[in-house]
Structure formats: structure tokens, C-alpha cells
Amino acid sequence: MELRKKKGCRNHMGQNVIENVFAKDVFNDSVMRERLPKPIYKKLKKIMAEGQDLDMEVANAVAHAMKEWALERGATHYTHWFQPMTGITAEKHDSFIQPAGEGGVMLEFSGKELVKGEPDASSFPNGGIRATFEARGYTAWDCTSPAFLKEDAAGVILCIPTAFCSYTGEALDKKTPLLRSMEAISNQAVRVLHVLGKEDVKNVSCSVGPEQEYFLVDREKYLQRDDLIFTGRTLFGAMPPKGQELDDHYFGTLKEKIAAYMKELNEELWKLGILAKTQHNEVAPAQHELAPIYATANIATDHNQLVMEIMKKVAKRHGMECLLHEKPFAGVNGSGKHDNWSLVTDQGENLLDPGKNPHENTQFQLFLAAVIRAVDENAGLLRLSASNPGNDHRLGANEAPPAIISIFLGEQLQDVVDQIIKTGDATSSISGEKLVTGVSTLPDFMKDATDRNRTSPFAFTGNKFEFRMVASALSIAGPNTILNTIVADVLSDFADQLEKSNDVEKTLHEIIKKTLTDHQKVIFNGDGYSDGWVAEAEKRGLPNMKTMVDAIPELTSEKTVEMFGRLGVMDKVELEARAEIDYESYSKAINIEAKTMVDMAGKKFIPAVINYVTDLAASINEINAACGGVNVDVQSDLLKKASDLLAQAQKAKIALETSIAEAATKEEGTVQANFFKDVVKADMDALRTPIDELEVIVGKEYWPVPCYADLLFEV
């Protein structure tokens, strides 16, 4: 016991800390197996595996067991936890209390309450799917994602993951299309595998692991910055003398305060069964990353929403604020969310695992070709799926993947692909070379022939694809819905060809060769940050959509509507609604940023500079009065420069106010969003420039907000 105590890894029961807390707040499979009658448990598992309808007998039994478990843990309320089109989660708490005779109460929770909820849906974005006066919306239990407990100032709440739709059946959330896309890709992948002789496969799931990047800043300093409070990013700010150029933060030793935060964050996540695996400092000062172990797409999405929520909650407990914006500081590396995606059968086979000899693995080659074609044919959709207003500041900024969609394969797979294109068949695979360390006490080891390319937006990494351009604050439901659907579409075509073939083997090779030949233009293994790649991409015919607004039309194109409808993921109404929501959310986000800039400039920066130049002028007058002829050139130059910049700032503020007012008159949707993108954002930049220049010359005691150095280095 003394040894255990010294190691600090075991509690008094001899259990590891992780083992002791992991999934303690989750109504998972082991809890269900323990608490449900065996026939009910088996029936529920079959329903979950085969996608059958949930009958009321099973629902009532599960609801009773779930209620008893939650009550034992101190729960007083339950909620249908869902993900509306706001990008965050929503919940309405209902107590377990039901009236009983003689003024008493009883604690009830039925199968009906478990399966279906009816929250007021009137204030959630809907893109015209329902009228604002129609409050009705329904939530439906996602039985494949386990219920869990949340404990905060509101008490202990039983959270039931659900989908959210209108009373007419259209999806009003991010989860429903995701679940539909998971079924679509499973169905099409199973068709292909059955033709290839894998008839024992009944289901294929998409496995997802989102790496979450974030910043931590001092909360007191955060509360002095209206721009951070209202928009999540700094709208003003000059670079400090030191940034990230020394590369001394990346993977560096964690500060005590940060380490304490990460320790509590891990424990909170482990309680919810979230497989938080890796934590480290990222490239920029005050920037960090958390990476999980993979889960099925809907569970990974639920978990990532909880990760973002808990990150912010725990940060406050430690006197910090967690920033999830993609570009909270101009000129400093922004934050992304690398979405690691693969396909796994119910037999445990990863369909994107090339094996030791990928040149012989035609099944892998087929699925690889499917992804390559899907990405090439739907680059605009993928670009949109990774977009929000904040990510426009990050993509293509020589710190993140470019806005141009391309695929990195690595040396080994590129060679296999080249062989297939040239001859129709691959006969060899490049092996990793031995890395000789040159130190006798260090082992030599084999280099990975797949390697990594940090500039690629869509890179193959061992046995998965890493979609690297996803916005850090974005729900991963959207990117994975798009990715699942576009790959399912290609697999559907492949299955059609293979099922009709009299010679499956021959057709298989023909499909692989033709697909790789036709879509090789999207494969790029070079430096995605270079100017040369922009020109090369244009020659190849690859789209370069620099902003979110440029990509939104892809969502309602004739091709997209047909594909999504045919695969049962979203119909035309649902797609048009999401396009409308995207335009609206973009316009609102830029409008809030612009108004915040005007407010800060008028109430903070301009008055502060006036005080500074007034004091400076008074100083010049006092010196001249005290001793005429003294050289006051420095003061005079500063006074002139500050006054000129002050005039520029005032002029830019008035111009921005004018463009904000004009934006309000524009037709909502495409017209208004483009006006914000082209006009308002330019006026915002024009206001920021003189104020950032003033920050450099105005005395710190005059400056009304914490600067970048304060925020990035004083945590």
C-alpha cells in the first residue's frame, strides 16, 4: 500500500484512478446488462444492432431501470439532450415527480417519456421548415448513444441523447441527418462487401476521432475584452514582441495551472465515458489540444459536444476562459478540429487498413478509390462542411490546411496508385526504410512509408483519413454527414456495377483503375501552403472557395439534392433550410462582430487615445512654458502620428456604422451574406488597422484592454 501511495496511481481500493471513475456517470452496456431482465436486454441489443423499431415493452423496462439508476445517483430531473442547428446542445429539464393521492408525489419515468419528448421548438433555427408560431417539435431517443448524468448547480440531471425533428417530420437538428448518413454508407458498403464474398458482414460503421484544439486565457483579462465575450475572438490587437516563432510552446512542459486544469478535465470526461487520450501544448502560446480514442460517428459527435462544454466549464473553475474560436488572435496560429474518419465492419475489419501489402489488397484499393472520387466530385460540399465564419480567418493562412481540397496519400500509396494508373495493376509496395539513429544505445526502427503531410486538408494517416480543415467550434455532425453521404454515393455506383457483372474480379480492377485515373487530379502530396500549389490547383480544375459564403450554394445544387434524396439523408426542403440557416448565421456573426468593433472603438479606444494625445499636448506645452527652446520633437512626432491615426480610426468607425446600417436593408440570405463578406468585413479591417497601430505607440497605462502579450503569456 505504501508503494501504491508513492506512485500516486492507485486509490485505497487498489483501483487505478481511471478505472475508478471511467463511465461512472453513463448508463452503458454493462449497466444495462446488470439492471435489465435478460430477455429485454437481448431484445434491446438486437434493436440497436439491426435498427428495428423500439416496442413499448422494451422502452418501459429500460425507462424503469434508467430511472432507478439515476435516482440512486441523486438525479431529480431528466432531459432529452439534443443538438439543434445552433451548433450547441439544448436541454429542457423535467422532474421525475408525478402527483399521487392525498397531496403526495411519486417518482415516475415511463417508456413513452424515454422515447419521445416535445420541447418548444419555436426559437431554434429552422430555415423556413416551420412557422415561428408553431412551437411543436419532437425529440426521439437515439438508443445507440448511451444516456448519462450531468451534475452542476442545477443538481444531477439524467441526459437522454435524442434526435430533433419538426412535427411534420423534417430534421431540425444535426444528429438526424448524421444517423441517416451512417445508415446510407453502411448499406452501400455492405452491398459492395457482399459482392466481394464478405456475406457475413451485416453492418459497417464509420469510426470517428475528433482532435480538439483550444486556447486558455486568464478569465479576469477575458472579461475586460468585449470582443472575446461577444464574438469569441479579438477584433483588435497588435502582435507582441514574441509570438510562436521560437517553437518553444509546442509539446512543451505544461504549466502547473494548465496541468491542474487538464487533470480535472480528464476526470470529468472519463466519468462520462469519453476516451480522452492525448493532451499537450499546441503551437501557439496558450494553445492546447485534446485527442480522444475513436467511437462510432454519432457517439463521437455527442462526446465532442460534451468535450467543448466541459472544457469551458472546467476552465472557469480554474480562473481561466476556454476559447474555441478558430482564430481568436490575428497573426497567431488558429485552432482546428482534425476529424479522423474510417470504416469498420461488424466483424472488426477496418476497410481503410492497407495491410502490409496494399498492392495486393484490392478490397482496400476499391474503398480508397471510392473516397478519392467522392472527395474530388464533392470538394465544394466538403469545404462547406468544415466552414463557419471563424474558419475563414484560418484556412489558407499558412498555419492550417488551404481552402483548396486535396488528398495526401503518402509515398507508399501514391506509388501503388501510380502503378494501377499506368498498368492497371500494382505489383509491389514501398516499404519503410530503416532509420539509423547513429547512437549505439538507441534502437534503429523502420520509418512509416505513409508518412504525414501537415499541409493537406484531407490526409491518409495509416488506416484512416484525417479531415484537417474542420473548424474547432463546429459540431462534427456536419462534416461526417457530408463525408458519409458522398462516399456512400460512390459505393452505390460501385455496387451497381459489381452486382451486374459476370466477372466480378475483372470489373473490380476496371473500377479501381478508371476511378484512380479519372480522379488523380485531387491527389497532392506537396506543400499545400505554397503559392505554387494555388496556381497548380487552378490548372487541375480544383475549386478554391475562400469563404464559407462561396461554398453555401453547393448545398442546394441539383447534384446534391439528387444524391442526398436518393440516399435518404436529406430532402430538398431540409437542404434548402440548412443553406438558409448558413447564410443567416454568417450574416449574424459578422454583424455582431462589426457592432462590437464600433462599440469598442467609440467607447474604449478612441476616448483612450484622446486622453493620451491630450496629456501629450499638455506635456509639450508645459515643457515649452518651463523652458523654451527645449527639443520636444519626440513628443511632437508622437502627437502628430497618434492624432492622424485617431482621425483615421474615427473616419473608419463612421464608415463601418454606415455599412452596418446598409447591410440591414439588404435582402436576407445570399445578398445580405455577400454584402457582409465583401463590404462590411473590409470596413472592419479598415477600422482595425489604425487602432492596432495606435496600440503600439500609446502608453500601456492608457490602453483600455489587455493586449495580446497579457492574454497569451499571462495564464
C-alpha positions in Angstrom: 0.0 0.0 0.0 2.9 2.4 0.7 4.3 1.7 -2.8 0.9 2.5 -4.3 0.7 5.7 -2.4 4.1 6.8 -3.5 3.3 6.1 -7.1 0.1 8.0 -6.8 -1.7 5.9 -9.3 -4.0 3.7 -7.0 -6.8 4.6 -4.6 -7.5 2.8 -1.3 -9.3 0.0 -3.2 -6.3 -0.7 -5.3 -8.0 0.5 -8.4 -6.4 2.8 -10.9 -7.9 6.3 -10.9 -9.1 5.9 -14.4 -10.7 2.5 -13.7 -12.4 4.0 -10.6 -14.1 6.9 -12.4 -14.4 5.8 -16.0 -18.0 5.8 -17.3 -19.4 6.0 -13.7 -22.0 8.5 -15.0 -23.0 6.5 -18.1 -25.9 4.2 -18.5 -23.8 2.0 -20.7 -23.9 -1.6 -21.9 -22.5 -3.0 -18.6 -25.1 -1.2 -16.6 -27.9 -2.3 -18.9 -26.7 -5.9 -18.7 -26.8 -5.7 -15.0 -30.1 -4.0 -14.5 -32.3 -5.1 -17.3 -34.1 -8.5 -17.5 -32.1 -10.8 -19.8 -34.9 -11.1 -22.5 -35.3 -7.3 -22.5 -31.5 -6.7 -22.7 -31.1 -9.2 -25.6 -34.1 -7.6 -27.4 -32.7 -4.1 -27.0 -29.3 -5.1 -28.3 -30.9 -6.6 -31.3 -32.9 -3.4 -31.9 -29.7 -1.4 -31.6 -27.8 -3.7 -34.0 -30.4 -4.1 -36.6 -32.2 -0.8 -36.4 -35.6 -2.2 -35.5 -38.5 -0.3 -34.1 -38.5 0.0 -30.3 -41.6 -1.5 -28.8 -43.2 -0.2 -25.7 -42.4 -3.3 -23.6 -38.7 -2.7 -24.0 -39.0 1.0 -23.7 -40.8 0.8 -20.3 -38.3 -1.7 -18.9 -35.4 0.4 -20.0 -37.0 3.6 -18.6 -37.6 2.0 -15.2 -34.0 0.7 -15.0 -32.7 4.0 -16.2 -34.8 6.0 -13.6 -33.8 3.7 -10.7 -30.1 4.0 -11.6 -30.4 7.8 -12.0 -32.2 8.2 -8.7 -29.6 6.2 -6.9 -27.0 8.7 -8.2 -29.0 11.6 -6.9 -30.8 12.7 -10.0 -34.0 14.7 -9.7 -34.7 15.6 -13.3 -34.3 14.2 -16.8 -33.8 15.8 -20.2 -33.9 15.0 -23.8 -30.5 16.2 -24.8 -30.4 17.2 -28.4 -28.4 19.2 -31.0 -30.4 21.9 -32.8 -29.0 23.9 -35.7 -27.4 26.4 -33.3 -24.3 24.1 -33.2 -24.6 23.7 -29.5 -26.7 21.3 -27.4 -30.1 22.0 -25.9 -32.0 20.6 -22.9 -35.3 21.1 -21.1 -35.3 19.6 -17.6 -38.4 17.7 -16.3 -38.5 16.3 -12.8 -39.4 12.6 -12.1 -42.2 13.9 -9.8 -45.8 12.8 -10.6 -48.8 13.6 -8.4 -50.1 10.9 -6.0 -53.1 10.8 -3.8 -53.7 13.0 -0.8 -51.2 15.7 -1.9 -48.3 13.3 -2.2 -45.9 12.6 -5.0 -44.4 9.6 -6.7 -41.3 9.3 -8.9 -42.2 8.0 -12.4 -40.5 7.8 -15.8 -42.2 5.8 -18.5 -41.1 4.3 -21.8 -43.2 7.0 -23.5 -41.2 9.7 -21.8 -38.0 8.0 -22.7 -38.7 7.5 -26.4 -40.4 10.8 -27.2 -40.2 14.4 -26.0 -42.0 17.6 -27.1 -39.8 20.6 -26.4 -40.8 24.1 -27.5 -39.1 24.4 -30.9 -40.1 27.9 -31.7 -36.8 29.7 -31.2 -34.4 27.3 -32.8 -33.1 27.9 -36.4 -35.3 26.1 -38.9 -34.6 27.7 -42.3 -38.3 28.1 -43.0 -39.3 24.4 -42.3 -41.8 25.6 -39.8 -43.6 28.8 -38.9 -42.5 30.7 -35.9 -45.9 30.5 -34.3 -45.7 26.7 -34.4 -43.9 25.6 -31.3 -44.1 21.9 -31.8 -41.0 19.9 -32.3 -40.3 16.3 -31.2 -37.2 14.6 -29.8 -36.7 10.9 -30.3 -34.3 8.7 -28.2 -31.1 7.7 -30.0 -30.8 4.3 -28.3 -27.3 3.7 -29.8 -25.9 6.5 -27.8 -26.0 5.8 -24.0 -27.7 8.1 -21.5 -25.5 9.9 -19.0 -25.6 12.1 -15.9 -24.7 15.7 -15.7 -24.0 17.3 -12.3 -23.8 21.0 -11.8 -25.5 23.8 -9.9 -28.9 22.5 -11.2 -28.3 19.2 -9.5 -27.9 15.8 -11.1 -29.7 15.5 -14.5 -30.3 12.3 -16.5 -29.5 13.2 -20.1 -31.0 11.1 -22.9 -29.4 11.7 -26.3 -32.0 12.3 -28.8 -32.7 13.4 -32.4 -34.9 16.5 -33.0 -37.4 17.0 -35.8 -40.5 19.1 -36.6 -44.0 17.7 -36.2 -44.1 17.2 -40.0 -41.0 15.0 -39.9 -38.2 17.2 -41.2 -34.9 17.1 -39.3 -34.3 20.2 -37.2 -31.0 19.1 -35.8 -27.5 17.9 -36.7 -27.9 14.4 -35.4 -30.8 13.1 -37.5 -29.0 13.6 -40.9 -25.9 12.1 -39.3 -27.7 8.9 -38.3 -29.3 8.7 -41.8 -25.9 9.1 -43.4 -24.5 6.3 -41.2 -27.2 4.0 -42.4 -26.6 5.1 -46.0 -22.9 4.3 -46.0 -23.4 1.1 -44.1 -26.0 -0.1 -46.6 -23.8 0.7 -49.6 -20.6 -0.7 -48.1 -22.3 -3.9 -47.2 -23.6 -4.3 -50.8 -20.0 -4.0 -52.0 -18.6 -6.4 -49.4 -21.3 -9.0 -50.2 -20.3 -9.0 -53.9 -16.7 -9.4 -52.8 -17.6 -12.5 -50.8 -17.9 -11.0 -47.3 -21.5 -12.1 -46.8 -21.2 -12.4 -43.0 -20.9 -8.6 -42.8 -24.2 -7.1 -41.7 -23.2 -3.6 -40.8 -20.4 -1.1 -41.5 -19.9 1.8 -39.1 -17.9 5.0 -39.5 -15.4 5.4 -36.7 -14.5 9.0 -35.8 -11.9 10.6 -33.6 -12.0 14.4 -33.4 -8.9 16.2 -32.1 -9.9 19.3 -30.3 -7.7 22.4 -30.3 -8.4 25.3 -27.9 -6.9 28.4 -26.1 -6.8 29.1 -22.4 -6.6 32.7 -21.2 -7.0 34.4 -17.8 -10.6 34.9 -17.0 -10.2 38.4 -15.5 -8.4 39.6 -18.6 -11.0 37.9 -20.7 -13.8 39.8 -19.0 -12.1 43.1 -19.9 -12.4 42.3 -23.6 -15.8 42.8 -25.1 -14.7 41.3 -28.4 -13.8 38.0 -26.7 -17.1 38.0 -24.7 -19.4 38.7 -27.7 -17.6 37.1 -30.6 -15.0 34.6 -29.2 -12.1 36.4 -31.0 -10.1 39.6 -30.6 -11.3 42.2 -33.1 -8.3 44.4 -32.2 -4.8 43.6 -31.1 -1.2 44.1 -32.1 1.3 41.3 -32.1 3.5 41.1 -29.0 7.3 41.1 -29.4 7.4 37.4 -29.0 4.8 35.0 -30.6 5.4 31.4 -31.6 8.5 31.9 -33.7 10.8 30.0 -31.3 8.5 26.9 -31.4 9.0 26.7 -27.7 5.4 26.1 -26.7 4.6 23.1 -28.9 4.8 19.9 -26.8 6.4 22.0 -24.0 6.2 21.3 -20.3 2.7 22.1 -19.0 2.4 25.0 -16.6 1.1 24.0 -13.2 -2.2 25.8 -13.7 -2.7 24.2 -17.1 -1.8 20.8 -15.8 -4.3 21.1 -13.0 -7.0 22.1 -15.5 -6.2 19.2 -17.7 -6.3 16.8 -14.8 -9.8 17.8 -13.8 -10.9 18.0 -17.4 -9.8 14.4 -17.9 -11.5 13.2 -14.8 -14.8 14.9 -15.8 -14.6 13.4 -19.3 -13.7 9.9 -18.1 -16.8 9.9 -15.8 -18.9 10.3 -19.0 -17.1 7.5 -20.7 -15.3 9.9 -23.1 -12.0 8.4 -24.1 -9.7 11.4 -23.6 -6.3 10.0 -24.6 -3.8 12.7 -25.5 -3.2 16.2 -24.2 -0.4 18.6 -25.0 0.6 22.2 -25.7 -0.1 23.2 -29.3 2.0 25.5 -31.5 0.7 28.9 -30.3 1.2 30.4 -26.8 -1.7 29.5 -24.6 -3.0 26.9 -27.2 -3.6 23.2 -26.3 -5.0 20.1 -27.8 -7.1 17.1 -26.5 -7.5 14.0 -28.6 -9.9 11.1 -28.0 -9.9 7.4 -28.9 -12.3 6.7 -31.8 -16.0 5.9 -31.4 -18.9 5.5 -33.9 -19.8 8.8 -35.5 -22.9 9.6 -33.5 -21.3 8.8 -30.2 -18.2 10.7 -31.2 -20.3 13.7 -32.1 -22.2 13.5 -28.7 -18.8 13.2 -26.9 -17.3 16.1 -28.8 -20.2 18.4 -27.9 -19.7 17.4 -24.2 -15.9 17.9 -24.5 -16.4 21.5 -25.7 -19.0 22.2 -23.0 -16.9 20.7 -20.2 -13.7 22.4 -21.4 -15.4 25.8 -20.9 -17.0 24.8 -17.6 -13.8 23.4 -16.0 -11.7 26.4 -17.2 -13.9 28.8 -15.2 -13.2 26.7 -12.1 -9.5 27.4 -12.6 -9.8 31.1 -13.2 -9.5 30.8 -16.9 -11.6 31.0 -20.0 -11.5 28.4 -22.8 -11.6 29.9 -26.3 -12.8 27.6 -29.0 -12.9 30.2 -31.8 -10.9 29.2 -34.9 -8.8 32.4 -34.9 -9.0 34.2 -31.5 -5.8 36.1 -32.2 -4.8 37.6 -35.5 -1.3 36.6 -36.6 -1.2 33.6 -34.2 -1.9 30.0 -35.1 -5.6 29.3 -35.0 -7.5 26.2 -33.8 -8.9 23.4 -35.9 -10.6 20.1 -35.2 -9.0 17.2 -37.1 -11.7 14.7 -37.9 -10.2 11.2 -38.2 -12.6 9.0 -40.2 -12.5 5.3 -41.1 -15.0 2.5 -41.9 -15.2 -0.6 -39.7 -17.3 -3.8 -40.3 -19.2 -5.5 -37.5 -16.6 -8.3 -37.9 -13.9 -5.8 -36.7 -12.2 -5.2 -40.1 -11.1 -1.7 -40.9 -11.9 -1.2 -44.6 -9.2 1.6 -44.9 -6.4 -0.5 -43.5 -4.0 -1.2 -46.4 -2.3 -4.1 -44.7 1.3 -5.0 -45.2 1.0 -5.3 -48.9 -1.5 -2.7 -50.2 -0.7 -3.6 -53.8 -2.3 -7.0 -53.3 -5.3 -5.7 -51.3 -7.9 -4.9 -54.0 -10.7 -4.5 -51.4 -8.7 -1.7 -49.8 -7.9 -0.2 -53.2 -11.6 -0.2 -54.0 -12.6 1.7 -50.9 -9.6 4.0 -51.3 -10.8 4.8 -54.8 -14.3 5.5 -53.5 -13.0 8.1 -51.1 -10.8 9.7 -53.7 -13.6 10.0 -56.2 -16.1 11.2 -53.5 -13.7 14.0 -52.4 -12.9 15.1 -56.0 -16.6 15.2 -57.1 -17.8 16.9 -53.9 -15.0 19.2 -52.9 -17.3 22.2 -52.5 -19.6 20.3 -50.2 -16.6 19.2 -48.0 -15.4 22.8 -48.0 -18.8 23.9 -46.7 -19.0 21.1 -44.1 -15.8 22.4 -42.5 -16.9 26.1 -42.5 -18.1 28.7 -40.1 -17.4 32.4 -40.2 -14.4 31.9 -37.9 -12.7 29.3 -40.0 -12.5 31.8 -43.0 -9.7 33.6 -41.0 -7.8 30.3 -40.5 -7.9 28.3 -43.8 -5.2 29.2 -46.2 -3.3 31.3 -43.6 0.0 29.3 -43.8 -0.8 27.6 -40.5 -3.7 25.5 -41.5 -4.9 23.5 -44.5 -5.6 25.6 -47.6 -9.2 26.2 -48.6 -8.4 24.1 -51.7 -9.5 20.5 -51.2 -6.8 17.9 -52.0 -5.9 14.4 -50.8 -2.5 13.3 -49.4 -1.7 9.6 -49.8 1.9 9.3 -48.8 4.8 7.7 -50.6 3.6 4.1 -50.4 0.0 4.5 -51.5 1.0 7.1 -54.1 3.3 4.5 -55.7 0.5 1.9 -55.7 -1.9 4.3 -57.3 0.7 5.3 -60.0 1.2 1.6 -60.8 -2.5 1.0 -61.2 -3.0 4.1 -63.4 -0.1 3.1 -65.7 -0.6 -0.7 -66.0 -3.9 -1.5 -64.5 -2.3 -3.4 -61.6 0.1 -2.9 -58.8 2.9 -5.4 -58.3 4.8 -4.0 -55.3 4.6 -1.8 -52.3 7.3 0.5 -51.0 8.4 -0.5 -47.5 9.6 1.9 -44.9 13.3 2.5 -44.7 15.3 1.8 -41.6 16.0 4.9 -39.6 19.5 4.7 -38.2 19.9 6.9 -35.1 23.7 6.7 -35.0 23.6 6.1 -31.3 24.6 2.7 -30.1 22.3 2.8 -27.1 19.2 3.8 -29.2 17.4 1.3 -31.3 17.1 1.6 -35.1 13.5 1.5 -36.3 11.5 1.4 -39.6 10.1 4.7 -41.0 6.4 4.8 -41.9 6.1 4.7 -45.7 2.7 6.5 -45.4 4.3 9.5 -43.5 2.2 12.6 -42.7 1.6 15.9 -44.5 0.6 18.7 -42.2 -0.4 21.0 -45.0 -3.1 18.7 -46.5 -6.7 19.2 -45.8 -7.5 15.6 -46.3 -4.7 13.2 -45.5 -4.4 9.4 -45.3 -2.8 8.5 -42.0 -2.1 4.8 -41.6 -5.6 3.3 -41.7 -7.9 6.4 -41.8 -8.4 9.7 -43.4 -7.8 12.9 -41.4 -10.1 15.7 -42.4 -8.0 18.5 -41.1 -9.8 21.7 -42.1 -12.8 21.3 -39.8 -13.5 24.4 -37.6 -12.6 24.0 -33.9 -16.0 25.3 -32.6 -18.0 23.3 -35.2 -20.1 20.3 -34.5 -18.6 17.3 -36.2 -22.0 16.1 -37.2 -22.0 18.2 -40.4 -18.6 17.1 -41.8 -19.3 13.5 -41.1 -22.8 13.6 -42.6 -21.3 15.0 -45.8 -18.4 12.6 -45.8 -20.6 9.6 -45.2 -23.1 10.6 -47.9 -20.6 11.4 -50.7 -18.7 8.1 -50.1 -22.0 6.2 -49.9 -22.9 7.7 -53.2 -19.8 6.4 -54.9 -20.1 3.0 -53.2 -23.7 2.7 -54.5 -22.4 3.1 -58.1 -19.6 0.6 -57.4 -22.1 -1.9 -56.0 -24.4 -1.4 -59.0 -21.5 -2.3 -61.4 -20.3 -5.2 -59.4 -23.7 -6.8 -58.8 -24.4 -6.7 -62.6 -21.0 -8.1 -63.6 -20.5 -11.6 -64.9 -16.8 -11.3 -63.9 -16.5 -9.6 -60.6 -12.7 -9.7 -60.4 -12.3 -8.1 -63.8 -14.9 -5.5 -63.1 -13.3 -4.7 -59.7 -9.9 -4.0 -61.3 -11.6 -1.9 -64.1 -13.4 0.2 -61.5 -10.3 0.8 -59.5 -8.2 1.8 -62.5 -10.8 4.0 -64.1 -11.6 5.8 -60.8 -8.0 6.5 -59.9 -7.2 7.6 -63.4 -10.2 10.0 -63.6 -9.7 11.5 -60.2 -6.0 11.6 -59.7 -6.1 15.4 -60.0 -7.3 15.7 -56.4 -4.2 13.8 -55.1 -1.4 16.2 -54.0 1.5 15.2 -51.7 3.4 18.5 -51.8 3.3 21.8 -49.8 -0.3 23.0 -49.6 0.9 26.3 -48.2 2.9 27.3 -51.3 1.7 29.9 -53.8 2.7 27.4 -56.5 0.0 25.0 -55.3 -2.7 27.6 -55.8 -1.7 28.0 -59.4 -1.3 24.2 -59.9 -4.7 23.6 -58.3 -6.3 26.0 -60.7 -4.7 24.2 -63.7 -6.1 20.9 -62.4 -9.6 22.4 -62.1 -9.8 22.2 -58.3 -12.2 24.7 -56.7 -10.7 27.4 -54.4 -13.6 28.6 -52.3 -12.0 31.1 -50.0 -15.1 31.8 -47.8 -18.0 30.0 -46.3 -20.4 32.1 -48.3 -18.7 30.9 -51.6 -19.4 27.3 -50.6 -23.0 27.5 -49.4 -24.6 27.2 -52.9 -23.1 23.7 -53.1 -25.7 22.5 -50.5 -28.6 23.2 -52.8 -27.1 22.3 -56.2 -29.1 19.9 -58.4 -26.5 17.2 -57.9 -26.5 17.5 -54.1 -30.3 17.4 -53.9 -30.5 14.3 -56.0 -27.7 12.5 -54.2 -29.0 13.3 -50.7 -32.6 12.5 -51.6 -31.7 9.2 -53.3 -29.7 8.0 -50.3 -32.4 9.1 -47.8 -30.1 11.5 -45.9 -31.9 14.9 -46.5 -34.6 16.0 -48.9 -34.7 19.3 -50.8 -36.6 21.1 -48.1 -34.1 20.1 -45.4 -31.1 21.1 -47.6 -32.6 24.4 -48.5 -33.3 25.1 -44.9 -29.7 24.5 -43.9 -28.5 26.7 -46.7 -30.8 29.5 -45.4 -29.5 28.9 -41.8 -25.9 29.1 -43.0 -26.5 32.4 -44.8 -28.3 33.7 -41.7 -25.7 32.5 -39.2 -22.9 34.0 -41.3 -24.6 37.4 -41.5 -25.5 37.5 -37.8 -22.0 36.6 -36.8 -20.3 39.3 -38.9 -23.0 41.8 -37.8 -22.2 41.1 -34.1 -18.5 41.5 -34.8 -19.0 44.7 -36.7 -21.2 46.2 -34.0 -18.8 45.1 -31.3 -15.9 46.9 -33.1 -17.9 50.1 -33.4 -18.8 49.9 -29.7 -15.3 49.2 -28.6 -13.8 51.9 -30.8 -16.2 54.5 -29.7 -16.3 53.8 -26.0 -12.9 52.5 -25.3 -10.1 53.0 -27.9 -10.9 56.5 -29.3 -11.5 58.0 -25.8 -8.3 56.4 -24.5 -6.3 57.8 -27.4 -7.9 61.2 -26.9 -6.7 61.1 -23.2 -3.2 60.1 -24.4 -2.9 62.9 -27.0 -4.4 65.4 -24.6 -1.8 64.6 -22.0 0.9 64.6 -24.6 -0.1 68.0 -25.8 -0.2 69.3 -22.3 3.2 67.9 -21.6 4.6 69.7 -24.7 3.0 73.0 -23.6 4.3 72.6 -20.0 7.9 71.9 -21.2 7.8 74.8 -23.6 6.4 77.0 -20.8 9.0 75.9 -18.3 12.0 76.1 -20.7 11.5 77.5 -24.2 13.7 76.1 -26.9 13.9 72.6 -25.4 13.7 69.8 -28.1 10.2 68.3 -28.0 10.4 66.6 -31.4 9.7 63.1 -30.0 6.6 64.3 -28.2 5.5 66.3 -31.3 6.0 63.4 -33.6 4.1 61.1 -31.4 1.3 63.7 -31.0 1.1 64.1 -34.8 1.2 60.3 -35.5 -1.4 59.5 -32.8 -3.7 62.3 -33.9 -3.5 61.2 -37.6 -4.3 57.6 -36.6 -7.1 58.8 -34.3 -8.6 60.7 -37.3 -8.3 57.6 -39.4 -10.0 55.5 -36.7 -12.9 57.9 -36.4 -13.4 58.0 -40.1 -13.3 54.2 -40.4 -15.7 53.9 -37.5 -18.3 56.1 -39.2 -17.8 54.1 -42.5 -18.4 50.8 -40.6 -21.5 52.2 -39.0 -22.8 53.2 -42.4 -22.1 49.7 -43.9 -23.8 48.0 -40.9 -26.9 50.1 -41.5 -26.9 49.4 -45.2 -26.5 45.6 -44.5 -29.7 45.7 -42.6 -31.6 46.8 -45.7 -30.3 44.0 -47.9 -32.4 41.0 -48.8 -31.8 38.3 -46.2 -29.9 35.2 -47.5 -27.4 35.3 -50.3 -27.5 39.0 -51.0 -27.0 40.1 -47.3 -24.4 37.5 -46.6 -22.3 38.5 -49.6 -22.6 42.2 -48.6 -21.3 41.3 -45.1 -18.5 39.3 -46.7 -17.4 41.9 -49.3 -18.3 45.3 -47.8 -18.7 45.0 -44.0 -15.6 42.9 -43.4 -13.5 45.3 -45.5 -14.7 48.2 -43.4 -13.9 46.2 -40.2 -10.3 45.7 -41.4 -10.1 49.4 -42.1 -11.1 50.2 -38.6 -8.8 47.7 -37.0 -5.7 48.9 -38.8 -5.3 52.4 -37.2 -6.3 51.1 -33.8 -3.8 48.3 -33.8 -1.1 50.8 -34.9 -2.2 53.1 -32.0 -1.8 50.3 -29.5 1.9 50.1 -30.4 2.6 53.8 -29.6 0.1 54.7 -26.9 1.3 54.2 -23.3 0.2 50.9 -21.8 -1.4 52.8 -18.8 -3.8 54.4 -21.3 -4.8 51.3 -23.2 -8.2 50.2 -22.1 -8.0 46.4 -22.6 -5.4 43.7 -22.0 -3.1 43.3 -25.0 -2.0 40.1 -26.8 1.0 39.7 -24.6 -1.2 39.8 -21.5 -3.7 37.2 -22.9 -1.2 34.8 -24.4 1.6 34.8 -21.9 0.0 35.6 -18.5 -2.1 32.5 -17.9 
